[in-house]
Amino acid sequence: MAGRVTDAPGPPVDPAGFRRLMARWATGVAVVTTRADSADAGLTVNGLLSVSLRPPSLLVSLTRDADTTPLLERSGSFAASFLGADQRSLSERFARPIPSAEKFSGVAVHRGRTGVAMLDGSLGAVECRVVSTTPAFDHVLILGEVVAIELGPDRAPLVFQHSGYAEVDREGRLTLPRPRS
Ligand SMILES: Cc1cc2nc3c(=O)[nH]c(=O)nc-3n(C[C@H](O)[C@H](O)[C@H](O)COP(=O)(O)O)c2cc1C
């Protein structure tokens, strides 16, 4: 087909440049959790997209490198807890390459319908059953049908941009991170 971008001559896209560009894209942050073999696992994500309302569904993009990914595929269900600006330390904790038990140690959670752990005090959370898993290069796209939702206290969200988090003041106003040169 004429005009396809993939047919355009030119150098390949530099991944570092792509990363710099995507760093300008501000996102919310969630902790995706699952429960497999009676153990909790979870990781911080910003690759999350609401897909449809009928039925309610959402997509998360997980790296194959994450320990949580195969566990989530095996369990067939997961939850996503949407973080408030005051929950930055949870985002940092669940992004660390540490054992799952350490991630959850001392963290207040409650259990959803499927037994999955959801983080207390989040803006809200969804519980999903996995509808499909689609390989996407070094990631896997997990499509979930939402089986339950809960709304927590509404306030400033945790916002990620330029590889950092927005600061929140007492009035709940956000200041975005400065671009890194
Ligand atoms: C703000 C932020 C967003 C992230 N988004 C994603 C994401 O969308 N998908 C992903 O696979 N990893 C994402 N990560 C990285 C994982 O949280 C990280 O690799 C984690 O250590 C994986 O944990 P696990 O190996 O215990 O599963 C993100 C990290 C941060 C700090």
The ligand as a MOL file (V3000), in Angstrom:
LIG
                    3D

  0  0  0     0  0            999 V3000
M  V30 BEGIN CTAB
M  V30 COUNTS 31 33 0 0 0
M  V30 BEGIN ATOM
M  V30 1 C 6.3780 4.2740 36.7800 0
M  V30 2 C 6.7160 2.8740 36.3310 0
M  V30 3 C 5.9450 2.2780 35.3440 0
M  V30 4 C 6.2110 0.9660 34.9310 0
M  V30 5 N 5.4210 0.4180 33.9670 0
M  V30 6 C 5.6220 -0.8710 33.5890 0
M  V30 7 C 4.7350 -1.4840 32.6570 0
M  V30 8 O 3.7800 -0.8810 32.1680 0
M  V30 9 N 4.9690 -2.7880 32.3360 0
M  V30 10 C 6.0290 -3.4870 32.8520 0
M  V30 11 O 6.1780 -4.6530 32.5120 0
M  V30 12 N 6.8780 -2.9360 33.7380 0
M  V30 13 C 6.6840 -1.6490 34.1410 0
M  V30 14 N 7.5240 -1.0740 35.0550 0
M  V30 15 C 8.6560 -1.8480 35.5740 0
M  V30 16 C 8.2580 -2.8880 36.6250 0
M  V30 17 O 7.5030 -2.3110 37.6690 0
M  V30 18 C 9.5290 -3.5340 37.2210 0
M  V30 19 O 10.2480 -4.1370 36.1710 0
M  V30 20 C 9.2710 -4.5360 38.3300 0
M  V30 21 O 10.4810 -4.7160 39.0590 0
M  V30 22 C 8.8210 -5.8990 37.8850 0
M  V30 23 O 8.5970 -6.6800 39.0570 0
M  V30 24 P 8.5600 -8.2820 39.0480 0
M  V30 25 O 9.7600 -8.7790 38.3050 0
M  V30 26 O 8.5480 -8.6800 40.5060 0
M  V30 27 O 7.2760 -8.6800 38.3850 0
M  V30 28 C 7.2880 0.2390 35.4850 0
M  V30 29 C 8.0710 0.8580 36.4820 0
M  V30 30 C 7.7810 2.1590 36.8980 0
M  V30 31 C 8.6290 2.8020 37.9610 0
M  V30 END ATOM
M  V30 BEGIN BOND
M  V30 1 1 1 2
M  V30 2 1 2 3
M  V30 3 2 2 30
M  V30 4 2 3 4
M  V30 5 1 4 5
M  V30 6 1 4 28
M  V30 7 2 5 6
M  V30 8 1 6 7
M  V30 9 1 6 13
M  V30 10 2 7 8
M  V30 11 1 7 9
M  V30 12 1 9 10
M  V30 13 2 10 11
M  V30 14 1 10 12
M  V30 15 2 12 13
M  V30 16 1 13 14
M  V30 17 1 14 15
M  V30 18 1 14 28
M  V30 19 1 15 16
M  V30 20 1 16 17
M  V30 21 1 16 18
M  V30 22 1 18 19
M  V30 23 1 18 20
M  V30 24 1 20 21
M  V30 25 1 20 22
M  V30 26 1 22 23
M  V30 27 1 23 24
M  V30 28 2 24 25
M  V30 29 1 24 26
M  V30 30 1 24 27
M  V30 31 2 28 29
M  V30 32 1 29 30
M  V30 33 1 30 31
M  V30 END BOND
M  V30 END CTAB
M  END
